[in-house]
Amino acid sequence: MSACLVCQEVRGVIPVPGGFLQSSGSSVALHVPPLDHRDVYLGHLLVVPRRHVPDFAGLEESEAAEIGVAISRWSRALATFGADRVYVATIGHGSDHLHVHLVPRWPETPSEIPWHSVDEWSGARRADFDGAAQFAGALLAEADLH
Ligand SMILES: [Zn+2]
């Protein structure tokens, strides 16, 4: 479990841009950090349980409720920033610690780009750590207003 990337993010071993958007009792929300000095898709958020649980089936109901509220809240914040849609997915092939992806579809995304590739086309909004931190800060400020 010590090698778990998500656990390291939750414990603050891996810095996340702008710090946690939300750090309540059993879950945290964060902007994905650039790993290996790459850039990241702007607005790509994660909602994760603090507990090392592989999937939704392993959650306590209180954890599931909290994660559901967080998904709703941060989807709304991304929409406020102009996202046409917010895709929500759990994939889990890379880590056995549940992490829910919130991936905004920004309005300039060509209609032929499928949902799972909105971060890959040439004009996709991308940012380095500082750019993502700035966005996370703005998102947090916006979320606090509502
Ligand atoms: Zn973990």
Boltz pocket constraint, residues with backbone or C-beta under 6 A from the ligand:
constraints:
  - pocket:
      binder: B
      contacts: [[A, 1], [A, 4], [A, 5], [A, 6], [A, 7], [A, 8], [A, 50], [A, 51], [A, 52], [A, 53], [A, 96], [A, 97]]
      max_distance: 6.0
